[in-house]
Amino acid sequence: MHFVKMEGCGNDYIYLDGEKEAISNPQALARKISDRHFGVGADGMILICPSDMADCRMEMYNADGSRGSMCGNGVRCVARYLYDYKQIKKQEIAVETDSGIHTVRVLKDSEKGKVSMGRPVILDQSHIISLEGQKLEMMLVSMGNPHAVIFMPPEEGSFKTWDMRRAAVISSHSDFSDGVNVELVQVYSETGMKIRVWERGSKETLSCGSGACAAATAAILDGRTKRKVNVEMLGGMLEVEWKSDGEMYLTGSCHFICEGDYPCILQETGA
């Protein structure tokens, strides 16, 4: 079974051609192939399948085997995969996802992609939960998947030293029956912020495209930044722009890492 490993701003996935590979249990395969000690190692697995309404359909699975509805970094890499491996040499590539169709503009000269992320949906602008005896305020945003955005005070210091155990607890809090992706955000200028992300199903990742968009949405609505903002994450920088028509765009890297053949027997025993 042939695979390609790619990353967008450090958010790495295993990409499989769903048209060529017969995969009976993608959930089990995702758990096995994503394992960083006993598999190829990744934040998850993405199947690239035929679509009747777009250039392809993207099926996303987290590292724990759970199904994901949208990944801003992953969809950029899917477009890059189609451009490089399927020879779909189009300026704009349409990708069907569980949260709708997203159009990606492949910026071939810079190994970047710009994806239309749709319109953010504000689920709750001031949601409060109790955590360790304290009240914690957050903004709940949907980018086709749920996010809880929490602003960190400047005195918290470098975002690289933040205690992410709090984010893990919030992600599985009883207020969120299906879990929630958590963004800890520190705004340092009207055009820049730093964030760390705890993804449901994958734990902390170096980057999350939909998380960057959710964080930007919260910061813009709160009057902390302009409508175009650079989002610094552990894996690098993403650019988010919220247009006046309500559409949000995400621009970032999409790089090839490696490719190879994964033994079919491992897929079968994993299933």
Backbone torsions as a table, in degrees:
resi	resn	phi	psi	omega
1	MET	NA	117.9	-175.1
2	HIS	-83.8	138.9	178.4
3	PHE	-132.8	157.7	172.1
4	VAL	-127.5	133.1	177.2
5	LYS	-107.0	128.3	-179.9
6	MET	-134.7	161.8	177.5
7	GLU	-139.2	145.9	173.3
8	GLY	-122.2	106.2	-179.6
9	CYS	58.6	36.7	178.1
10	GLY	87.0	-7.4	178.2
11	ASN	-86.9	99.3	-170.0
12	ASP	-101.8	141.5	179.1
13	TYR	-137.2	155.4	171.7
14	ILE	-93.4	125.6	-177.2
15	TYR	-108.7	128.2	-179.1
16	LEU	-123.0	143.5	177.2
17	ASP	-81.6	101.6	-177.8
18	GLY	-68.7	-13.3	177.6
19	GLU	-80.8	-30.1	-176.8
20	LYS	-98.4	-32.2	-173.7
21	GLU	-98.8	130.6	175.9
22	ALA	-90.1	109.4	-176.1
23	ILE	-118.3	109.8	-174.1
24	SER	-80.2	-32.0	-177.0
25	ASN	-136.2	82.0	-176.4
26	PRO	-63.6	-30.4	179.6
27	GLN	-62.5	-47.2	179.8
28	ALA	-67.2	-40.0	179.4
29	LEU	-63.6	-40.9	179.5
30	ALA	-60.1	-43.8	179.1
31	ARG	-61.1	-42.9	-174.5
32	LYS	-74.5	-48.3	-175.2
33	ILE	-73.6	-24.4	-179.3
34	SER	-82.2	-15.7	-177.5
35	ASP	-59.9	126.7	-175.1
36	ARG	-80.9	-5.7	176.9
37	HIS	-109.6	-38.1	-174.6
38	PHE	-115.8	2.5	178.3
39	GLY	-127.6	-155.7	175.4
40	VAL	-74.3	-39.6	178.0
41	GLY	96.5	117.5	-179.7
42	ALA	-172.4	171.4	174.2
43	ASP	-76.7	-12.2	179.6
44	GLY	167.7	-168.6	-176.3
45	MET	-131.6	141.0	178.6
46	ILE	-127.8	125.6	175.2
47	LEU	-94.0	133.4	177.8
48	ILE	-106.4	107.8	-170.2
49	CYS	-117.1	163.0	175.9
50	PRO	-65.0	154.1	178.6
51	SER	-138.9	143.8	176.9
52	ASP	-85.1	-12.0	-173.7
53	MET	-125.3	-0.9	180.0
54	ALA	-148.9	-177.3	179.0
55	ASP	-70.6	-24.6	174.9
56	CYS	-165.6	169.3	173.4
57	ARG	-117.3	133.7	-177.4
58	MET	-105.5	122.4	173.8
59	GLU	-109.1	117.4	-174.8
60	MET	-106.7	134.6	176.3
61	TYR	-128.4	132.6	177.4
62	ASN	-73.9	171.6	-177.3
63	ALA	-63.5	-24.7	178.6
64	ASP	-89.4	5.5	178.5
65	GLY	92.6	-10.3	-179.8
66	SER	-71.6	152.0	-177.7
67	ARG	-81.9	134.0	175.0
68	GLY	-106.0	149.0	-176.5
69	SER	-94.3	-26.0	-176.2
70	MET	-160.6	145.2	175.3
71	CYS	-146.9	111.9	-177.7
72	GLY	-64.0	-36.9	176.6
73	ASN	-72.5	-40.8	-178.8
74	GLY	-64.9	-39.9	-176.9
75	VAL	-68.5	-31.9	174.9
76	ARG	-64.8	-42.1	180.0
77	CYS	-68.5	-33.2	175.9
78	VAL	-60.6	-45.3	178.6
79	ALA	-61.8	-40.5	178.5
80	ARG	-64.4	-39.4	177.7
81	TYR	-60.2	-47.5	179.6
82	LEU	-61.8	-39.7	-178.6
83	TYR	-66.4	-44.6	-174.1
84	ASP	-87.0	-39.3	-172.4
85	TYR	-99.3	-30.8	-178.8
86	LYS	-101.1	-2.3	178.4
87	GLN	57.5	36.5	173.4
88	ILE	-89.7	87.1	-172.5
89	LYS	-87.8	66.8	178.7
90	LYS	-111.5	148.6	178.5
91	GLN	-67.9	-35.0	178.3
92	GLU	-126.3	130.5	-177.7
93	ILE	-118.0	129.7	-179.0
94	ALA	-95.7	128.2	-178.4
95	VAL	-121.2	122.4	176.4
96	GLU	-82.2	130.4	177.1
97	THR	-128.2	175.5	177.4
98	ASP	-67.5	-15.7	179.3
99	SER	-106.3	13.2	178.4
100	GLY	120.0	-174.4	-179.7
101	ILE	-94.7	130.3	179.3
102	HIS	-119.4	135.5	179.8
103	THR	-99.0	130.1	-179.1
104	VAL	-116.4	127.5	173.1
105	ARG	-94.7	116.7	-179.4
106	VAL	-83.1	116.9	178.4
107	LEU	-95.2	82.0	-166.7
108	LYS	-63.1	-29.4	-177.3
109	ASP	-73.5	-22.6	-175.8
110	SER	-116.1	5.2	-177.7
111	GLU	54.9	40.1	176.2
112	LYS	-124.1	165.2	175.3
113	GLY	-136.6	147.8	177.1
114	LYS	-119.9	118.8	-173.9
115	VAL	-115.7	138.9	172.5
116	SER	-79.7	114.0	-174.3
117	MET	-92.2	-0.1	-178.4
118	GLY	85.6	-163.6	-177.8
119	ARG	-105.3	127.6	176.8
120	PRO	-62.8	146.5	175.9
121	VAL	-116.6	122.4	179.5
122	ILE	-85.0	113.6	-179.2
123	LEU	-84.9	-36.8	178.9
124	ASP	-163.5	117.0	-175.5
125	GLN	-77.4	-19.3	179.3
126	SER	-146.3	79.3	179.9
127	HIS	-95.7	134.7	-176.9
128	ILE	-122.1	131.9	173.9
129	ILE	-125.6	161.8	174.7
130	SER	-96.1	128.8	-179.6
131	LEU	-140.5	118.3	179.1
132	GLU	54.3	40.7	176.7
133	GLY	79.9	4.8	-179.4
134	GLN	-122.1	152.8	175.8
135	LYS	-85.0	131.5	-178.3
136	LEU	-124.3	123.0	-178.2
137	GLU	-96.7	141.8	179.6
138	MET	-150.4	159.4	173.5
139	MET	-105.0	132.1	-179.8
140	LEU	-100.3	123.0	-175.4
141	VAL	-130.8	138.8	173.5
142	SER	-108.3	129.2	172.2
143	MET	-115.6	36.5	-169.8
144	GLY	92.5	-11.9	172.0
145	ASN	-144.8	156.2	-171.4
146	PRO	-84.5	141.2	179.4
147	HIS	-135.8	143.0	172.2
148	ALA	-115.5	115.8	-175.3
149	VAL	-104.1	125.6	-177.9
150	ILE	-123.8	125.2	178.6
151	PHE	-85.9	129.8	-179.2
152	MET	-96.8	138.3	178.3
153	PRO	-71.9	154.6	-179.1
154	PRO	-57.4	-31.4	-177.4
155	GLU	-69.7	-7.1	176.0
156	GLU	-68.9	-12.5	176.6
157	GLY	78.4	-159.0	-176.4
158	SER	-60.5	133.7	-178.8
159	PHE	-65.9	-17.0	179.5
160	LYS	-72.7	-14.7	-178.4
161	THR	-106.4	3.4	-178.5
162	TRP	-62.1	144.7	177.6
163	ASP	-82.4	107.6	-175.8
164	MET	-82.6	-0.8	177.9
165	ARG	-63.7	-30.8	176.7
166	ARG	-63.5	-41.5	179.7
167	ALA	-63.9	-37.4	179.0
168	ALA	-63.4	-40.7	179.4
169	VAL	-66.9	-42.8	179.2
170	ILE	-62.3	-40.6	-176.7
171	SER	-57.9	-33.2	-178.5
172	SER	-108.9	19.1	-179.7
173	HIS	-62.8	150.4	-176.8
174	SER	-63.4	-19.3	177.0
175	ASP	-67.7	-19.1	-175.6
176	PHE	-119.0	92.7	-172.8
177	SER	-61.2	-32.7	179.8
178	ASP	-102.2	11.6	-175.6
179	GLY	80.6	167.5	-179.2
180	VAL	-149.2	146.1	172.6
181	ASN	-80.5	138.5	-173.8
182	VAL	-117.9	130.0	176.4
183	GLU	-116.3	122.6	170.9
184	LEU	-97.6	123.6	-167.7
185	VAL	-124.4	136.7	173.2
186	GLN	-129.3	111.5	179.5
187	VAL	-85.5	127.2	-179.3
188	TYR	-113.5	-10.5	174.3
189	SER	-160.9	175.0	-179.4
190	GLU	-74.3	-5.7	177.3
191	THR	-127.3	11.6	-177.3
192	GLY	-149.4	145.1	176.3
193	MET	-149.5	160.5	174.5
194	LYS	-118.5	137.5	178.2
195	ILE	-140.6	153.4	168.4
196	ARG	-124.4	148.1	-170.3
197	VAL	-127.7	134.9	169.5
198	TRP	-111.4	112.9	-177.6
199	GLU	-95.4	132.8	174.8
200	ARG	-63.6	129.1	179.2
201	GLY	93.5	-18.8	-178.8
202	SER	-130.8	-5.9	-176.2
203	LYS	66.5	-151.6	-178.1
204	GLU	-74.2	134.6	176.1
205	THR	-121.0	159.8	-179.3
206	LEU	-69.0	-21.1	-177.8
207	SER	-162.5	155.4	175.7
208	CYS	-150.9	114.4	-176.4
209	GLY	-64.9	-47.1	179.0
210	SER	-67.2	-31.5	176.4
211	GLY	-66.1	-39.4	176.6
212	ALA	-62.3	-40.3	178.9
213	CYS	-67.7	-40.6	178.1
214	ALA	-64.0	-42.7	179.1
215	ALA	-63.9	-42.0	178.3
216	ALA	-64.3	-40.4	177.8
217	THR	-57.1	-48.9	-178.7
218	ALA	-63.5	-42.6	-178.3
219	ALA	-66.4	-40.2	179.8
220	ILE	-67.3	-46.0	179.8
221	LEU	-64.0	-31.1	-179.1
222	ASP	-83.9	-0.7	178.8
223	GLY	75.5	19.9	-177.1
224	ARG	-88.7	-27.1	-177.8
225	THR	-138.2	169.6	171.3
226	LYS	-77.8	179.4	-174.5
227	ARG	-81.3	-6.3	173.4
228	LYS	-123.6	121.3	-170.6
229	VAL	-141.8	144.0	173.6
230	ASN	-91.1	130.3	-177.2
231	VAL	-113.1	110.8	-179.8
232	GLU	-89.2	126.7	179.0
233	MET	-126.5	172.6	-178.4
234	LEU	-60.2	-28.6	-177.9
235	GLY	-92.4	-2.3	-179.5
236	GLY	137.4	-159.9	-173.0
237	MET	-111.9	136.1	171.7
238	LEU	-119.4	152.1	177.2
239	GLU	-115.0	127.9	179.7
240	VAL	-118.8	133.8	176.1
241	GLU	-132.0	126.9	178.5
242	TRP	-105.9	104.5	-176.3
243	LYS	-70.9	161.0	-178.7
244	SER	-66.7	-20.7	178.2
245	ASP	-82.7	1.4	177.0
246	GLY	98.8	-14.4	-178.8
247	GLU	-78.3	140.6	179.9
248	MET	-112.9	139.5	-178.4
249	TYR	-123.0	141.1	-179.1
250	LEU	-123.4	127.1	178.7
251	THR	-121.4	133.2	179.6
252	GLY	-171.0	177.8	-176.0
253	SER	-73.2	157.3	171.9
254	CYS	-148.3	101.8	-170.9
255	HIS	-115.2	143.1	171.2
256	PHE	-77.0	135.9	176.1
257	ILE	-106.4	-58.1	-178.6
258	CYS	-164.9	170.5	172.1
259	GLU	-143.1	160.7	-178.6
260	GLY	-175.9	-168.9	179.7
261	ASP	-118.3	126.2	179.4
262	TYR	-97.6	124.7	-176.0
263	PRO	-57.1	130.0	-178.9
264	CYS	-61.9	-30.9	-178.8
265	ILE	-62.4	-32.6	178.1
266	LEU	-70.2	-34.7	176.0
267	GLN	-64.8	-43.2	-176.3
268	GLU	-68.0	-42.6	179.9
269	THR	-70.6	-29.4	177.8
270	GLY	-70.7	-27.2	-178.0
271	ALA	-82.4	NA	NA
